[in-house]
Structures are given as C-alpha cells and as structure tokens.
Amino acid sequence: MAQGRTTFEQVINDPDSLADLPAIQLAAAEGRDLDGEAILTIVWNAYQSATGNEPPAPRDTFTIRYPDLDPE
C-alpha cells in the first residue's frame, strides 16, 4: 500500500512481483525485516482528519505468545 495503488494492485495479482521492488531488494541485501507498523500512522491520521477525534481504543487486544525455543 505504501508503494502506491499501481504497485499494490500488481502485487495483489502477482505476489512474486513484490521481490522486484527496489525497497524489497535493498532490505533483503541489508538483512532488514520489513513490517507494516509505520503505515499505521497513516490510518491514525486519516481517522483523526475524518472524524476530528482520536481513534477508539481496541476492545479486544491480544498478545502474541511465541513458544519457548528448544535449548538443545
């Protein structure tokens, strides 16, 4: 989504095309993980602009629990 509508639609139709994006190639070369957390600011700001209010607190929050790693 952050790469624009054309790229978004292309990746929806051909997920493998994501690997051709320069941002993806750079992150892979640098060994960086990509996540979408930073894009949440866009949603937050859009909600505030549209409503004039802070977004409501989530009703059902959850915590991801990862299994313990096998020490051996």
C-alpha positions in Angstrom: 0.0 0.0 0.0 2.8 2.4 0.8 4.2 1.9 -2.7 1.1 3.3 -4.4 -2.0 1.9 -5.9 -0.4 0.6 -9.1 2.2 -1.4 -7.2 -0.4 -2.6 -4.7 -2.7 -3.9 -7.5 0.3 -5.5 -9.3 1.4 -7.4 -6.2 -2.2 -8.5 -5.5 -2.3 -10.0 -9.0 1.3 -11.3 -8.9 2.7 -11.7 -5.4 6.1 -12.7 -6.7 6.4 -9.2 -8.3 7.0 -7.9 -4.8 10.6 -9.3 -5.0 11.3 -6.9 -7.9 10.6 -3.7 -5.9 13.8 -1.7 -5.1 12.8 -1.3 -1.4 12.4 -5.0 -1.0 15.7 -5.8 -2.8 17.5 -3.2 -0.6 16.0 -4.6 2.6 17.0 -8.1 1.6 20.5 -7.1 0.8 20.9 -5.3 4.2 19.3 -8.2 6.0 16.4 -6.0 7.3 13.0 -7.3 8.2 10.1 -5.3 6.8 6.9 -4.8 8.7 3.9 -2.5 8.3 3.9 -0.9 11.7 5.0 2.5 10.4 2.0 2.6 8.0 -0.4 2.6 11.0 0.3 6.3 11.4 -1.4 6.9 8.1 -4.6 5.2 9.4 -4.4 7.1 12.7 -4.1 10.4 10.9 -6.8 9.6 8.4 -9.2 8.8 11.2 -8.4 12.0 13.0 -8.9 14.0 9.9 -12.2 12.4 9.0 -13.7 12.5 12.5 -11.8 15.1 14.5 -11.4 12.5 17.2 -8.7 10.1 18.5 -9.2 6.6 17.2 -11.1 4.4 19.8 -9.1 2.1 21.9 -9.3 -1.5 20.7 -11.8 -3.5 22.6 -10.2 -6.9 22.2 -6.4 -6.7 22.5 -4.3 -9.7 22.2 -0.7 -10.7 22.9 1.3 -12.9 20.6 2.9 -15.7 22.6 5.7 -17.5 21.0 6.7 -21.0 22.2 9.9 -21.4 24.1 12.8 -22.3 21.9 14.3 -25.7 22.3 17.6 -25.1 24.2 19.3 -28.1 22.6 
